[in-house]
Amino acid sequence: MMIKEFLNNMIETRTFYSEYLGDERNIYIYLPAGYGEDPDKTYPVLYMQDGQNIFSHYGENATKIKWNLDKGADKLIKKGFIEEIIIVGIANSEWRDDEYTPTEDEQEGSGGYADMYLKFLIEEVKGYIDGHFAVRPFREDTAIGGSSLGGLLALYAAIVYPQYFGKVAAISPSIWWDDNIILDMAEEWDVEAGEMQIWLDMGLYEIDEEEMEAGEPHPFEGSRDLCEILTDKGFVTGQNFHYYEDYWGSHDEISWGRRMKKVLMFLFGQ
């Protein structure tokens, strides 16, 4: 795995050549302001998809609207609302639909390479972070998150690779993918609910008027179904599970970035 290194304020950038994916990927690493001051201190890690969009500086091929997750984390840490964390943003590619989805969706004509992508994330990216930064590499200190298809990927990772991920941020997840296949997977999930922490959310305006008039189901239907499945599995709202409906939320970077403070406080609050 070849690695190029860059530095932009508090965001470090690495360019990986991935053996699993067969191409280069940028990862953007947020380090808290106090990182390195205490040589004995270790940190939990949040791995986020679509990583070029989540920090205040512009990653390669980023959207114009940024989540400003680094600034949000800084404020919460300084106020003592969350513990100091490392956030790793993994850039997407033209193969995003394939890599973030566990199965092929015939209507979309793509999908099904999530396992390959997660091997890249776990063995190459996480392996590098564990070996080069002062992290707590254990599952209970490792979170995976993303929005839209990235949120779907985070849910899938928790179900299939729970030995690596003990915290999940499923932000506006694309539950609809492949006829709601993630709901079937969740139904079959043999999970120790007390060993997992899940944030799940959805926005009211994630569907437009034309789609509603055409009879398309509102995303709330899928997220509420998943909420019911998880509570039946033993997840307890307010303890290891939080479901949030954003009545101002759309399916966009502004809405996702605005909600991230709540996400961080739930997963890493102290």
NORMO-V246210 format. One record per residue. N is the residue number from 0. PHI is phi as a letter, one per 40 degrees, with the letter a starting at -180 (none if undefined). PSI is psi in degrees with one decimal (* if undefined). D_FIRST is the distance of its C-alpha to the first C-alpha in Angstrom with 1 decimal. Layout:
{{N;PHI;PSI;D_FIRST} {N;PHI;PSI;D_FIRST}}
This chain:
{{0;none;112.6;0.0} {1;c;141.1;3.8} {2;b;128.3;6.4} {3;b;145.0;10.1} {4;b;139.1;12.9} {5;b;164.3;16.4} {6;b;130.0;19.4} {7;b;99.6;22.3} {8;f;-119.3;25.0} {9;c;4.9;23.9} {10;b;115.6;20.9} {11;c;143.5;17.6} {12;b;134.6;15.0} {13;b;139.0;11.3} {14;b;115.9;9.6} {15;c;141.8;6.3} {16;c;116.7;5.3} {17;c;127.1;6.0} {18;c;-34.4;6.8} {19;c;-42.0;9.9} {20;c;-19.6;11.1} {21;g;22.0;10.3} {22;a;179.5;10.3} {23;c;145.2;9.5} {24;b;136.7;10.9} {25;c;140.9;12.5} {26;b;143.0;13.3} {27;b;124.9;16.5} {28;b;115.1;17.5} {29;c;126.9;21.2} {30;b;132.3;22.5} {31;c;159.0;26.2} {32;d;-34.1;28.5} {33;c;7.7;29.2} {34;d;131.2;25.6} {35;g;-11.6;25.5} {36;c;-38.3;29.3} {37;b;110.2;29.7} {38;c;-15.6;27.4} {39;c;-4.9;28.3} {40;c;137.3;27.7} {41;b;162.1;25.0} {42;b;146.9;24.3} {43;c;163.7;23.9} {44;b;138.0;21.2} {45;b;121.8;21.8} {46;b;117.6;19.0} {47;b;140.3;20.5} {48;c;169.4;19.9} {49;f;44.7;20.7} {50;c;-18.8;19.4} {51;c;-11.7;20.3} {52;b;-8.4;23.9} {53;c;-18.7;24.4} {54;b;170.5;24.7} {55;c;-23.9;27.5} {56;c;160.2;25.5} {57;c;117.4;24.5} {58;c;167.8;20.9} {59;c;132.1;20.1} {60;g;30.8;22.3} {61;c;159.0;23.9} {62;c;160.5;27.4} {63;c;-32.8;30.2} {64;c;126.2;31.2} {65;b;154.4;28.9} {66;c;-24.8;29.0} {67;f;40.1;29.2} {68;c;-30.8;27.6} {69;c;-43.7;26.8} {70;c;-40.0;30.5} {71;c;-43.7;31.7} {72;c;-41.7;29.8} {73;d;-48.0;31.1} {74;c;-43.9;34.6} {75;c;-38.2;34.5} {76;c;-45.7;33.0} {77;c;-33.8;35.7} {78;c;-4.9;38.4} {79;g;16.5;37.3} {80;c;-29.5;36.9} {81;b;160.1;33.4} {82;c;163.1;31.4} {83;c;132.5;28.7} {84;b;160.7;25.4} {85;b;136.4;21.8} {86;b;126.7;21.0} {87;b;116.3;17.6} {88;b;124.2;18.0} {89;b;119.3;15.5} {90;c;146.3;16.5} {91;c;-175.4;17.8} {92;a;-176.2;17.9} {93;c;-13.8;20.6} {94;c;20.5;19.8} {95;d;-48.2;20.8} {96;d;-36.2;23.9} {97;c;-44.3;22.1} {98;c;-24.8;19.1} {99;c;2.9;21.5} {100;b;139.2;24.2} {101;c;-20.9;24.8} {102;b;164.3;27.2} {103;c;133.2;28.3} {104;b;112.5;31.2} {105;c;-35.1;33.5} {106;c;-35.1;35.3} {107;c;-23.9;32.1} {108;g;29.5;30.8} {109;a;175.3;27.2} {110;h;167.3;25.2} {111;h;9.1;24.0} {112;b;22.2;20.2} {113;c;-36.2;20.0} {114;c;-41.2;18.9} {115;c;-44.9;15.8} {116;c;-41.8;15.1} {117;c;-28.2;15.9} {118;c;-41.5;13.6} {119;d;-47.1;10.7} {120;c;-46.5;12.8} {121;c;-52.0;13.7} {122;c;-36.8;11.0} {123;c;-55.1;7.8} {124;c;-56.4;10.0} {125;c;-39.1;12.9} {126;d;-40.5;11.2} {127;c;-46.7;9.7} {128;c;-45.0;13.2} {129;c;-34.8;15.1} {130;c;-16.4;13.7} {131;b;-6.6;14.2} {132;b;160.2;17.2} {133;c;77.8;20.7} {134;b;160.7;20.6} {135;c;106.2;22.7} {136;c;2.5;20.2} {137;c;156.4;23.1} {138;d;-36.8;23.9} {139;c;-13.9;27.0} {140;b;12.1;25.1} {141;b;121.8;22.4} {142;b;150.3;23.4} {143;b;137.7;22.1} {144;a;166.6;23.9} {145;i;168.9;24.4} {146;b;152.3;27.3} {147;f;-122.3;28.7} {148;c;-28.4;26.3} {149;c;-33.5;23.9} {150;c;-37.7;26.8} {151;c;-43.7;27.1} {152;c;-41.9;23.5} {153;c;-42.3;24.1} {154;c;-44.4;27.2} {155;c;-41.3;25.6} {156;c;-39.9;22.8} {157;c;-38.0;25.7} {158;c;-42.8;27.6} {159;c;-28.4;25.0} {160;b;52.3;22.7} {161;c;-16.1;25.3} {162;c;-13.6;23.8} {163;b;-30.3;21.0} {164;b;119.4;23.0} {165;b;-4.5;26.6} {166;b;141.4;27.1} {167;b;135.1;27.1} {168;b;97.1;28.0} {169;c;97.6;29.1} {170;b;115.8;30.4} {171;f;50.2;32.5} {172;c;146.5;30.6} {173;c;71.5;31.2} {174;c;-25.8;33.2} {175;c;-16.8;34.9} {176;d;133.4;32.0} {177;f;56.1;33.1} {178;f;46.1;36.5} {179;g;40.4;35.5} {180;d;-29.6;33.3} {181;c;-28.1;31.9} {182;c;-39.9;35.5} {183;c;-41.6;35.9} {184;c;-40.9;32.7} {185;c;-38.3;34.0} {186;d;-37.7;37.3} {187;c;-1.7;35.8} {188;c;119.6;33.5} {189;c;85.9;34.5} {190;b;143.3;33.6} {191;c;95.5;34.8} {192;d;-32.1;35.6} {193;c;-10.3;36.2} {194;b;10.8;32.5} {195;b;147.3;31.2} {196;b;123.9;31.7} {197;b;129.2;31.8} {198;b;130.4;32.6} {199;b;133.4;33.7} {200;a;168.6;35.4} {201;a;149.5;36.8} {202;b;148.8;38.8} {203;c;-37.6;42.3} {204;c;33.6;41.7} {205;c;2.2;38.6} {206;b;139.1;41.0} {207;c;173.6;43.3} {208;c;-37.8;47.0} {209;c;-40.8;46.7} {210;c;-39.8;44.4} {211;c;-42.5;46.8} {212;c;-28.0;49.8} {213;c;-1.1;48.1} {214;g;13.1;47.9} {215;c;137.8;44.1} {216;c;144.4;43.5} {217;c;142.0;42.6} {218;d;-23.1;39.2} {219;d;-31.6;41.2} {220;c;-47.5;42.3} {221;c;-41.9;38.9} {222;c;-35.7;37.9} {223;c;-36.3;41.3} {224;c;-43.8;40.9} {225;c;-39.0;37.6} {226;d;-44.7;39.2} {227;c;-41.4;42.0} {228;c;-44.8;39.7} {229;c;-40.4;37.8} {230;c;-34.1;41.1} {231;c;-27.6;42.4} {232;c;-6.7;39.4} {233;h;1.3;40.5} {234;c;139.2;38.6} {235;b;119.8;41.0} {236;d;132.1;41.3} {237;g;-11.7;41.1} {238;b;-79.1;39.4} {239;b;11.7;36.2} {240;a;136.6;36.6} {241;b;124.8;37.4} {242;b;126.9;38.3} {243;b;126.5;39.1} {244;b;117.9;40.8} {245;c;105.7;40.5} {246;c;3.2;43.8} {247;b;3.1;42.7} {248;c;135.5;39.2} {249;b;177.9;37.9} {250;c;73.1;34.7} {251;a;169.7;33.1} {252;c;-35.4;31.0} {253;c;-48.0;34.2} {254;c;-42.9;35.2} {255;c;-43.4;31.8} {256;c;-39.0;31.4} {257;c;-32.9;34.9} {258;c;-12.6;34.5} {259;c;-27.3;31.4} {260;c;-40.9;33.6} {261;c;-41.2;35.3} {262;c;-48.9;32.1} {263;c;-39.2;30.8} {264;c;-34.6;34.3} {265;c;-44.2;34.4} {266;c;-30.5;31.0} {267;b;15.5;30.9} {268;c;155.0;34.6} {269;a;*;36.5}}
